[in-house]
């Protein structure tokens, strides 16, 4: 069955002059409906291995009273980009091997005090994995990204360009310790760009609002852009599905995103990219204070935050050039 995608999805503006290549400006993209997505089944597509495709990963961290390590960055083509940054000089396995306490990754704040760690991997096929965490006075962030150069075949009047990618399960969590309460923030943002311009985005932010009021600390989940499917919703009228400040909240459901970029003239070169960035941090509960630092008694007590994105190696981006 031939797939027909209406020109009303997007529009094209043309500009040309003698001796100057045609320039095409794409107006806002649109997500396809489930019915439109099902019509893509069996249609020819291009995988990352069939187009010029590049991946990148970066991680950086800092924590109170710890030497700040250099920002770790890796860019690859035809191979995975994978990095780690930590305040205590450890060298654990890189993602997608998931960090665990001990020699394979996660540091123990009870014995280490203020700390920060960040892992980032983008597979050769563009599948992202992030693990960003810290305790006490810290900031940690990591980004996994891919970019692709897609050329619409010349000799045709135009093609409908459709891009499919998946936002893996995302968790944005934190913990407030009564002995060392702090404002914590966990944030994940994803941006899809076409020719350097924003075309689609999503953001999830979970934060603590009144950490000094333990155990009644208010924790809030906010979303911006295209929402992810978290098991909790703190912005609707119901109270039964609110974030529980006393537990770790579950990850979002995988988010399949299928975007049409409209009909694009033959010979047009499109630069497409997707980046996922996780940021976790604490700040003092009082302005200019130091209350977010770990407190030492018989052990360290710390508040903290964690962001994770756990990619599925099967969910690579796909590119469709439809008649």
FITIDO-253013 format. One record per residue: x, y, z of N, C-alpha, C in turn; residue in three letters. Coordinates in steps of 0.02 Angstrom, whole numbers, plus 50000, padded with zeros to 5 digits. Layout:
R  n_east  n_north   n_up  ca_east  ca_north  ca_up  c_east  c_north   c_up  vexke
R       X        Y      Z        X         Y      Z       X        Y      Z    Ala
...
END
This chain:
R  n_east  n_north   n_up  ca_east  ca_north  ca_up  c_east  c_north   c_up  vexke
R   50043    49940  50000    50000     50000  50000   50044    50062  50000    Unk
R   50030    50108  49957    50069     50169  49953   50049    50216  50009    Unk
R   50099    50245  50040    50087     50291  50096   50081    50362  50070    Unk
R   50028    50397  50088    50018     50466  50068   50019    50510  50130    Unk
R   50066    50556  50133    50071     50603  50189   50057    50673  50162    Unk
R   50007    50705  50189    49983     50768  50161   50034    50824  50167    Unk
R   50033    50869  50118    50076     50928  50121   50059    50973  50179    Unk
R   50000    50964  50209    49981     51006  50265   50024    50992  50327    Unk
R   50061    50936  50326    50104     50921  50383   50156    50976  50392    Unk
R   50188    50995  50338    50239     51047  50341   50235    51087  50277    Unk
R   50274    51139  50272    50277     51180  50212   50349    51195  50196    Unk
R   50362    51213  50133    50430     51228  50111   50433    51299  50084    Unk
R   50486    51334  50101    50499     51400  50072   50561    51394  50029    Unk
R   50558    51421  49969    50613     51416  49921   50648    51483  49913    Unk
R   50712    51479  49901    50751     51538  49882   50806    51516  49835    Unk
R   50813    51550  49779    50866     51531  49732   50890    51592  49694    Unk
R   50950    51588  49669    50979     51642  49628   51031    51611  49583    Unk
R   51049    51646  49529    51098     51620  49482   51164    51607  49518    Unk
R   51192    51547  49507    51256     51529  49536   51253    51512  49610    Unk
R   51194    51514  49641    51186     51498  49712   51141    51437  49718    Unk
R   51161    51388  49758    51121     51328  49766   51055    51345  49798    Unk
R   51003    51305  49781    50938     51316  49811   50942    51305  49886    Unk
R   50908    51349  49923    50905     51342  49996   50833    51324  50015    Unk
R   50826    51276  50058    50760     51253  50080   50754    51264  50155    Unk
R   50701    51297  50176    50687     51308  50247   50627    51266  50266    Unk
R   50636    51221  50314    50582     51179  50337   50544    51213  50394    Unk
R   50478    51215  50387    50436     51242  50440   50425    51187  50492    Unk
R   50391    51201  50548    50387     51153  50603   50367    51082  50582    Unk
R   50400    51033  50610    50385     50963  50597   50323    50943  50636    Unk
R   50300    50881  50623    50242     50856  50659   50250    50782  50671    Unk
R   50229    50760  50731    50230     50689  50746   50173    50654  50709    Unk
R   50187    50596  50682    50135     50558  50649   50089    50525  50700    Unk
R   50027    50518  50682    49979     50484  50725   49993    50409  50725    Unk
R   49966    50372  50774    49976     50299  50774   49956    50266  50708    Unk
R   49901    50289  50678    49879     50261  50615   49929    50274  50560    Unk
R   49956    50335  50558    50006     50352  50508   50071    50312  50519    Unk
R   50088    50303  50583    50148     50264  50598   50141    50192  50575    Unk
R   50082    50162  50585    50072     50093  50565   50079    50085  50489    Unk
R   50063    50138  50451    50069     50135  50379   50141    50132  50356    Unk
R   50188    50149  50402    50259     50144  50384   50285    50073  50384    Unk
R   50248    50027  50416    50271     49958  50421   50285    49929  50352    Unk
R   50345    49903  50344    50365     49873  50281   50392    49921  50229    Unk
R   50389    49987  50243    50415     50035  50196   50492    50035  50199    Unk
R   50525    50047  50142    50598     50049  50142   50623    50105  50187    Unk
R   50680    50092  50220    50709     50143  50263   50785    50138  50262    Unk
R   50816    50190  50287    50889     50192  50292   50908    50188  50366    Unk
R   50957    50146  50381    50984     50141  50449   51046    50185  50455    Unk
R   51072    50195  50516    51132     50236  50523   51191    50212  50481    Unk
R   51197    50148  50468    51253     50122  50429   51248    50141  50355    Unk
R   51189    50165  50334    51178     50181  50263   51186    50255  50247    Unk
R   51199    50296  50297    51208     50368  50287   51270    50392  50325    Unk
R   51299    50449  50307    51353     50477  50349   51326    50489  50419    Unk
R   51354    50454  50468    51326     50452  50535   51382    50459  50586    Unk
R   51373    50502  50636    51423     50515  50687   51390    50515  50756    Unk
R   51428    50494  50806    51403     50493  50874   51452    50528  50920    Unk
R   51427    50550  50977    51470     50586  51025   51445    50574  51096    Unk
R   51491    50577  51143    51474     50571  51214   51518    50618  51253    Unk
R   51490    50649  51305    51529     50694  51348   51505    50687  51420    Unk
R   51550    50699  51467    51534     50696  51538   51578    50744  51577    Unk
R   51550    50778  51626    51590     50821  51669   51558    50824  51738    Unk
R   51600    50832  51790    51576     50829  51859   51617    50876  51902    Unk
R   51589    50894  51960    51625     50931  52011   51591    50918  52078    Unk
R   51631    50923  52132    51603     50912  52199   51646    50951  52249    Unk
R   51614    50968  52305    51648     51006  52358   51711    50969  52382    Unk
R   51765    51008  52387    51828     50984  52416   51860    50927  52376    Unk
R   51840    50921  52311    51870     50871  52268   51900    50905  52206    Unk
R   51956    50879  52182    51986     50905  52121   51939    50892  52062    Unk
R   51924    50944  52024    51879     50937  51966   51916    50905  51908    Unk
R   51894    50845  51886    51928     50813  51830   51911    50848  51765    Unk
R   51952    50838  51713    51937     50869  51648   51873    50841  51619    Unk
R   51840    50881  51578    51781     50857  51542   51801    50802  51494    Unk
R   51764    50748  51494    51778     50691  51450   51733    50695  51388    Unk
R   51763    50692  51329    51725     50695  51266   51754    50646  51217    Unk
R   51709    50612  51181    51730     50566  51129   51682    50572  51070    Unk
R   51710    50573  51009    51670     50576  50948   51692    50518  50903    Unk
R   51645    50483  50875    51661     50424  50834   51616    50420  50773    Unk
R   51639    50383  50724    51600     50365  50665   51613    50291  50652    Unk
R   51561    50250  50653    51569     50179  50643   51586    50141  50706    Unk
R   51587    50175  50764    51601     50143  50828   51566    50183  50882    Unk
R   51560    50153  50942    51527     50186  50997   51572    50240  51027    Unk
R   51541    50294  51051    51575     50345  51091   51554    50334  51164    Unk
R   51603    50324  51208    51588     50308  51278   51638    50342  51324    Unk
R   51614    50377  51376    51657     50413  51422   51632    50406  51494    Unk
R   51678    50420  51541    51662     50422  51612   51701    50479  51644    Unk
R   51669    50514  51691    51702     50565  51731   51681    50556  51803    Unk
R   51729    50557  51849    51714     50550  51919   51762    50590  51962    Unk
R   51740    50611  52020    51781     50653  52063   51834    50614  52102    Unk
R   51829    50548  52104    51875     50509  52144   51922    50466  52103    Unk
R   51928    50478  52039    51979     50446  51999   51968    50373  51983    Unk
R   51908    50348  51992    51896     50278  51976   51891    50268  51900    Unk
R   51900    50207  51877    51895     50191  51806   51850    50130  51797    Unk
R   51785    50139  51808    51739     50082  51802   51724    50065  51729    Unk
R   51689    50010  51719    51668     49991  51652   51621    50045  51624    Unk
R   51623    50055  51559    51582     50105  51526   51514    50075  51508    Unk
R   51465    50120  51498    51399     50098  51476   51405    50068  51407    Unk
R   51362    50019  51388    51300     50001  51422   51306    49954  51481    Unk
R   51367    49934  51503    51374     49898  51566   51350    49944  51622    Unk
R   51297    49924  51657    51266     49968  51706   51308    49970  51770    Unk
R   51323    50029  51797    51364     50034  51857   51329    50004  51918    Unk
R   51369    49972  51960    51345     49943  52022   51392    49964  52078    Unk
R   51371    49960  52140    51415     49980  52195   51478    49938  52197    Unk
R   51533    49969  52217    51596     49933  52223   51642    49945  52165    Unk
R   51682    49894  52149    51734     49901  52099   51707    49917  52030    Unk
R   51643    49899  52015    51615     49911  51949   51581    49978  51942    Unk
R   51589    50023  51990    51560     50088  51975   51542    50133  52032    Unk
R   51483    50125  52059    51454     50175  52103   51493    50181  52168    Unk
R   51511    50243  52185    51547     50257  52247   51499    50262  52305    Unk
R   51523    50250  52365    51483     50250  52425   51491    50318  52460    Unk
R   51437    50358  52459    51442     50424  52491   51452    50419  52566    Unk
R   51429    50365  52596    51436     50358  52669   51509    50358  52691    Unk
R   51552    50334  52648    51624     50332  52663   51663    50386  52625    Unk
R   51638    50408  52566    51674     50456  52525   51654    50528  52539    Unk
R   51592    50540  52559    51568     50609  52567   51547    50638  52500    Unk
R   51558    50703  52491    51536     50737  52429   51569    50704  52368    Unk
R   51529    50687  52318    51555     50653  52259   51510    50665  52200    Unk
R   51536    50652  52140    51498     50657  52078   51525    50608  52027    Unk
R   51480    50577  51989    51498     50529  51937   51452    50537  51877    Unk
R   51480    50525  51817    51439     50530  51757   51466    50483  51704    Unk
R   51422    50443  51677    51436     50399  51620   51395    50422  51560    Unk
R   51422    50415  51501    51385     50430  51440   51410    50385  51384    Unk
R   51363    50355  51347    51380     50315  51289   51328    50326  51234    Unk
R   51352    50335  51173    51309     50332  51114   51336    50277  51071    Unk
R   51296    50224  51059    51320     50167  51020   51333    50188  50949    Unk
R   51366    50145  50910    51380     50161  50840   51316    50172  50801    Unk
R   51260    50146  50826    51195     50157  50795   51155    50213  50825    Unk
R   51186    50251  50871    51152     50310  50899   51108    50296  50959    Unk
R   51112    50237  50990    51072     50222  51049   51104    50253  51110    Unk
R   51069    50297  51148    51099     50332  51204   51092    50294  51270    Unk
R   51143    50301  51313    51140     50277  51381   51174    50328  51426    Unk
R   51141    50347  51481    51168     50397  51527   51159    50372  51599    Unk
R   51208    50387  51641    51202     50377  51713   51238    50435  51746    Unk
R   51200    50478  51780    51227     50539  51809   51206    50541  51883    Unk
R   51254    50546  51928    51235     50542  51999   51286    50580  52042    Unk
R   51264    50597  52103    51309     50630  52150   51275    50640  52217    Unk
R   51317    50657  52267    51292     50668  52335   51329    50726  52366    Unk
R   51295    50760  52411    51325     50818  52443   51324    50878  52396    Unk
R   51374    50921  52402    51380     50980  52359   51413    50959  52294    Unk
R   51374    50951  52241    51401     50924  52179   51361    50948  52119    Unk
R   51389    50939  52060    51354     50946  51996   51384    50895  51948    Unk
R   51340    50860  51912    51363     50811  51863   51317    50814  51802    Unk
R   51346    50807  51743    51306     50808  51682   51339    50764  51629    Unk
R   51297    50739  51584    51322     50697  51530   51275    50704  51470    Unk
R   51304    50697  51410    51265     50703  51348   51285    50647  51301    Unk
R   51234    50616  51270    51244     50568  51217   51207    50594  51155    Unk
R   51241    50592  51097    51211     50624  51038   51230    50587  50974    Unk
R   51189    50595  50923    51207     50572  50856   51189    50626  50805    Unk
R   51222    50624  50748    51205     50669  50693   51211    50630  50628    Unk
R   51168    50646  50580    51165     50610  50516   51157    50660  50460    Unk
R   51190    50646  50404    51181     50685  50343   51138    50645  50295    Unk
R   51078    50670  50281    51030     50636  50239   51020    50674  50175    Unk
R   51035    50642  50118    51029     50674  50053   50968    50646  50016    Unk
R   50922    50689  49997    50864     50669  49958   50888    50655  49886    Unk
R   50873    50596  49859    50899     50579  49792   50883    50632  49740    Unk
R   50933    50649  49700    50921     50696  49645   50885    50659  49589    Unk
R   50857    50698  49543    50820     50667  49488   50748    50655  49505    Unk
R   50727    50670  49567    50657     50665  49586   50633    50735  49606    Unk
R   50569    50746  49595    50542     50812  49611   50545    50825  49686    Unk
R   50527    50775  49726    50529     50783  49799   50516    50715  49831    Unk
R   50534    50711  49894    50519     50651  49935   50492    50674  50002    Unk
R   50449    50634  50031    50426     50646  50099   50478    50616  50147    Unk
R   50507    50657  50191    50559     50635  50237   50528    50623  50306    Unk
R   50538    50562  50331    50512     50543  50397   50570    50513  50437    Unk
R   50574    50533  50500    50627     50510  50545   50595    50476  50606    Unk
R   50620    50417  50623    50596     50380  50682   50654    50370  50731    Unk
R   50643    50388  50794    50692     50374  50846   50655    50360  50911    Unk
R   50691    50335  50960    50661     50315  51024   50697    50350  51082    Unk
R   50658    50380  51127    50685     50404  51190   50679    50346  51240    Unk
R   50735    50317  51262    50732     50258  51306   50701    50276  51374    Unk
R   50690    50226  51416    50666     50239  51484   50712    50289  51521    Unk
R   50681    50339  51551    50717     50393  51585   50696    50394  51659    Unk
R   50744    50400  51703    50728     50411  51773   50761    50476  51797    Unk
R   50724    50515  51835    50749     50577  51866   50731    50573  51940    Unk
R   50780    50561  51982    50767     50547  52052   50815    50584  52098    Unk
R   50799    50584  52161    50843     50613  52211   50824    50588  52280    Unk
R   50866    50605  52328    50853     50584  52397   50871    50640  52445    Unk
R   50828    50652  52494    50840     50703  52544   50856    50669  52611    Unk
R   50914    50682  52638    50934     50654  52702   50922    50706  52757    Unk
R   50885    50686  52808    50867     50733  52862   50927    50762  52897    Unk
R   50982    50725  52900    51042     50750  52934   51082    50798  52890    Unk
R   51066    50800  52824    51101     50846  52778   51054    50865  52722    Unk
R   50999    50901  52738    50949     50917  52687   50975    50968  52637    Unk
R   50956    50959  52573    50978     51005  52520   50926    51006  52465    Unk
R   50925    51059  52428    50884     51063  52367   50919    51023  52312    Unk
R   50887    50972  52285    50917     50934  52231   50875    50940  52167    Unk
R   50909    50931  52111    50877     50936  52045   50901    50878  52002    Unk
R   50855    50845  51968    50871     50793  51919   50835    50811  51854    Unk
R   50872    50816  51799    50842     50841  51737   50869    50803  51677    Unk
R   50824    50784  51632    50843     50755  51568   50808    50794  51512    Unk
R   50846    50814  51462    50818     50850  51405   50843    50818  51341    Unk
R   50797    50810  51293    50814     50784  51227   50793    50835  51174    Unk
R   50837    50846  51125    50824     50894  51071   50841    50862  51004    Unk
R   50792    50865  50958    50803     50843  50889   50807    50905  50846    Unk
R   50861    50911  50807    50873     50970  50766   50873    50951  50692    Unk
R   50848    50997  50651    50850     50991  50578   50888    51052  50552    Unk
R   50944    51040  50520    50986     51095  50495   51003    51145  50550    Unk
R   51013    51119  50611    51033     51160  50667   50976    51195  50703    Unk
R   50914    51185  50680    50857     51219  50711   50815    51168  50750    Unk
R   50788    51188  50809    50747     51142  50849   50685    51120  50812    Unk
R   50673    51054  50812    50614     51027  50780   50570    50988  50828    Unk
R   50600    50961  50881    50561     50922  50931   50602    50919  50994    Unk
R   50568    50922  51052    50605     50919  51115   50561    50891  51170    Unk
R   50593    50866  51222    50559     50845  51283   50605    50858  51341    Unk
R   50576    50872  51399    50616     50884  51459   50577    50860  51520    Unk
R   50612    50825  51564    50584     50803  51628   50628    50827  51684    Unk
R   50598    50859  51734    50634     50889  51790   50600    50867  51855    Unk
R   50637    50834  51898    50610     50818  51965   50653    50854  52016    Unk
R   50620    50886  52065    50656     50927  52114   50623    50924  52181    Unk
R   50662    50942  52232    50635     50948  52300   50620    51021  52314    Unk
R   50564    51034  52348    50542     51103  52358   50557    51129  52428    Unk
R   50552    51086  52479    50563     51109  52548   50601    51056  52589    Unk
R   50665    51047  52574    50702     50993  52605   50710    50999  52681    Unk
R   50703    51059  52708    50711     51067  52780   50652    51037  52818    Unk
R   50597    51024  52782    50537     50998  52814   50534    50922  52808    Unk
R   50586    50888  52830    50586     50816  52827   50547    50789  52887    Unk
R   50508    50734  52880    50503     50691  52821   50447    50713  52773    Unk
R   50424    50775  52777    50368     50797  52736   50392    50836  52675    Unk
R   50453    50825  52653    50482     50859  52596   50438    50850  52534    Unk
R   50424    50905  52499    50384     50903  52438   50429    50892  52378    Unk
R   50415    50840  52339    50452     50824  52279   50405    50832  52219    Unk
R   50429    50867  52167    50386     50884  52111   50418    50861  52045    Unk
R   50378    50832  52002    50399     50814  51934   50366    50862  51885    Unk
R   50407    50896  51845    50382     50942  51794   50406    50919  51725    Unk
R   50363    50927  51674    50382     50908  51606   50369    50967  51559    Unk
R   50411    50970  51508    50405     51023  51458   50413    50991  51389    Unk
R   50381    51022  51339    50384     50994  51272   50342    50932  51267    Unk
R   50361    50885  51223    50325     50822  51215   50335    50779  51277    Unk
R   50282    50763  51315    50291     50729  51379   50313    50657  51373    Unk
R   50349    50633  51424    50366     50563  51430   50314    50529  51475    Unk
R   50311    50463  51471    50260     50426  51508   50286    50400  51575    Unk
R   50288    50445  51625    50309     50424  51692   50251    50394  51731    Unk
R   50265    50350  51779    50210     50321  51819   50179    50372  51866    Unk
R   50211    50431  51875    50184     50482  51919   50172    50547  51881    Unk
R   50123    50584  51903    50106     50648  51871   50091    50698  51927    Unk
R   50135    50746  51937    50127     50796  51990   50093    50860  51966    Unk
R   50072    50861  51903    50043     50922  51875   49968    50916  51860    Unk
R   49939    50856  51872    49867     50850  51862   49831    50862  51928    Unk
R   49765    50855  51927    49725     50871  51986   49724    50815  52038    Unk
R   49745    50755  52019    49742     50698  52065   49801    50698  52113    Unk
R   49790    50675  52174    49842     50669  52224   49870    50597  52227    Unk
R   49832    50549  52203    49850     50479  52211   49910    50459  52169    Unk
R   49927    50498  52117    49983     50480  52074   50042    50527  52081    Unk
R   50045    50564  52137    50101     50611  52147   50165    50574  52167    Unk
R   50222    50608  52156    50286     50581  52176   50287    50571  52252    Unk
R   50314    50515  52274    50322     50500  52345   50393    50519  52366    Unk
R   50399    50567  52411    50465     50592  52430   50506    50540  52467    Unk
R   50475    50486  52488    50512     50436  52527   50536    50377  52486    Unk
R   50528    50378  52419    50548     50319  52380   50578    50341  52313    Unk
R   50612    50294  52281    50638     50306  52214   50584    50292  52163    Unk
R   50572    50340  52119    50518     50334  52071   50541    50296  52009    Unk
R   50494    50259  51979    50510     50218  51921   50523    50259  51859    Unk
R   50555    50227  51808    50572     50263  51746   50510    50273  51702    Unk
R   50519    50315  51653    50466     50326  51603   50463    50267  51556    Unk
R   50409    50262  51518    50404     50213  51465   50445    50235  51405    Unk
R   50469    50189  51364    50503     50210  51302   50457    50254  51260    Unk
R   50483    50306  51231    50444     50354  51192   50464    50348  51118    Unk
R   50421    50318  51077    50434     50314  51005   50413    50380  50973    Unk
R   50460    50411  50937    50447     50475  50905   50454    50465  50829    Unk
R   50402    50481  50792    50403     50476  50719   50383    50544  50692    Unk
R   50430    50578  50659    50419     50646  50635   50420    50649  50559    Unk
R   50374    50687  50530    50378     50703  50460   50409    50772  50452    Unk
R   50456    50777  50405    50487     50842  50390   50457    50873  50328    Unk
R   50405    50841  50300    50372     50868  50241   50405    50843  50177    Unk
R   50382    50869  50121    50409     50851  50055   50470    50895  50041    Unk
R   50525    50862  50026    50589     50896  50018   50614    50886  49947    Unk
R   50635    50939  49912    50657     50933  49842   50717    50885  49834    Unk
R   50719    50851  49777    50775     50807  49761   50841    50845  49762    Unk
R   50893    50812  49788    50959     50843  49793   50971    50882  49857    Unk
R   50919    50891  49898    50927     50928  49961   50967    50887  50012    Unk
R   51012    50919  50047    51051     50887  50099   51025    50911  50167    Unk
R   51006    50865  50210    50979     50881  50276   51029    50858  50329    Unk
R   51042    50902  50377    51083     50884  50435   51036    50873  50494    Unk
R   51033    50811  50518    50988     50792  50572   51029    50772  50633    Unk
R   51004    50788  50693    51040     50768  50753   50992    50761  50812    Unk
R   51012    50718  50859    50974     50708  50921   51024    50706  50978    Unk
R   51010    50744  51031    51053     50743  51091   51009    50733  51152    Unk
R   51034    50692  51199    51002     50682  51263   51052    50703  51317    Unk
R   51030    50747  51362    51075     50773  51413   51044    50764  51482    Unk
R   51082    50734  51527    51061     50725  51596   51101    50770  51642    Unk
R   51068    50803  51689    51101     50847  51737   51074    50833  51806    Unk
R   51119    50823  51855    51099     50813  51924   51142    50859  51968    Unk
R   51111    50887  52020    51147     50934  52062   51110    50946  52128    Unk
R   51145    50975  52176    51114     51001  52237   51135    51073  52246    Unk
R   51093    51111  52282    51110     51179  52303   51090    51187  52375    Unk
R   51120    51235  52411    51102     51244  52482   51029    51264  52489    Unk
R   50999    51243  52544    50929     51262  52558   50922    51336  52572    Unk
R   50977    51368  52595    50976     51440  52607   51025    51474  52559    Unk
R   51009    51535  52535    51053     51569  52486   51124    51577  52513    Unk
R   51173    51563  52469    51244     51571  52485   51266    51527  52543    Unk
R   51226    51476  52558    51244     51433  52614   51287    51374  52592    Unk
R   51303    51332  52639    51343     51271  52626   51307    51209  52651    Unk
R   51242    51216  52661    51204     51161  52691   51196    51100  52648    Unk
R   51214    51105  52583    51208     51046  52540   51269    51000  52545    Unk
R   51320    51020  52581    51378     50977  52589   51361    50918  52635    Unk
R   51396    50863  52624    51387     50805  52667   51407    50821  52739    Unk
R   51373    50791  52786    51387     50801  52857   51420    50738  52885    Unk
R   51475    50747  52923    51512     50690  52949   51497    50679  53022    Unk
R   51474    50619  53039    51468     50597  53108   51509    50532  53113    Unk
R   51475    50476  53128    51511     50412  53124   51521    50390  53052    Unk
R   51486    50424  53006    51489     50413  52933   51465    50477  52901    Unk
R   51466    50481  52835    51440     50540  52801   51365    50533  52789    Unk
R   51330    50590  52797    51259     50594  52778   51253    50646  52723    Unk
R   51218    50627  52669    51215     50670  52609   51147    50665  52576    Unk
R   51125    50720  52547    51070     50718  52498   51101    50711  52429    Unk
R   51061    50687  52381    51090     50675  52314   51037    50672  52260    Unk
R   51059    50661  52199    51015     50659  52141   51045    50613  52088    Unk
R   51001    50583  52047    51024     50537  51996   50979    50542  51934    Unk
R   51009    50540  51875    50974     50537  51811   51000    50476  51773    Unk
R   50954    50437  51745    50975     50381  51703   50935    50379  51638    Unk
R   50967    50357  51585    50935     50343  51521   50963    50275  51499    Unk
R   50920    50225  51494    50944     50158  51481   50922    50136  51411    Unk
R   50968    50141  51362    50951     50128  51293   50945    50054  51276    Unk
R   50909    50040  51223    50899     49973  51196   50935    49969  51130    Unk
R   50983    49923  51123    51025     49919  51063   50985    49907  51000    Unk
R   50923    49883  51006    50882     49870  50946   50849    49934  50920    Unk
R   50846    49986  50961    50807     50045  50943   50851    50099  50912    Unk
R   50878    50085  50853    50919     50134  50817   50873    50181  50778    Unk
R   50895    50241  50762    50853     50286  50721   50846    50259  50650    Unk
R   50789    50275  50620    50775     50255  50551   50754    50316  50511    Unk
R   50772    50316  50446    50758     50372  50402   50719    50347  50341    Unk
R   50663    50379  50327    50620     50359  50272   50620    50414  50219    Unk
R   50629    50395  50156    50621     50441  50098   50563    50414  50057    Unk
R   50504    50439  50071    50443     50411  50042   50426    50444  49976    Unk
R   50394    50406  49930    50375     50435  49865   50328    50494  49873    Unk
END
